[in-house]
Amino acid sequence: GVPAVCSAVGMNTDISNANKNCLAASGHDEFAGHMQRLFQDQALREALAERGQRLVKEEYSLESLGARLAETLKDVSSDG
């Protein structure tokens, strides 16, 4: 539940989802600007924290990844 600023590289750009889940920065100045926005905007902090936490729970939690792994193993075992 913590709002985040990430580097705009690799899969971070996908996770950021156009700054909906976290703020993606391409350089030092943009990073500093995003941090300043977070310090000044409580509603933005709360929204990013909530969406980021939801994303992690839905896509990257042990339960979510375990269910996907189980489904993949089930599919692979029935194909053979």
Number of C-alpha atoms within 10 A of each C-alpha: 14 14 19 18 21 17 17 18 11 8 10 16 17 13 19 22 13 11 17 14 23 25 25 24 22 11 11 10 10 15 18 13 13 19 16 11 14 19 11 11 10 11 10 16 18 15 17 24 18 15 17 21 15 15 15 15 14 13 12 12 13 12 12 13 14 12 12 13 12 11 12 11 12 11 11 10 9 7 7 5
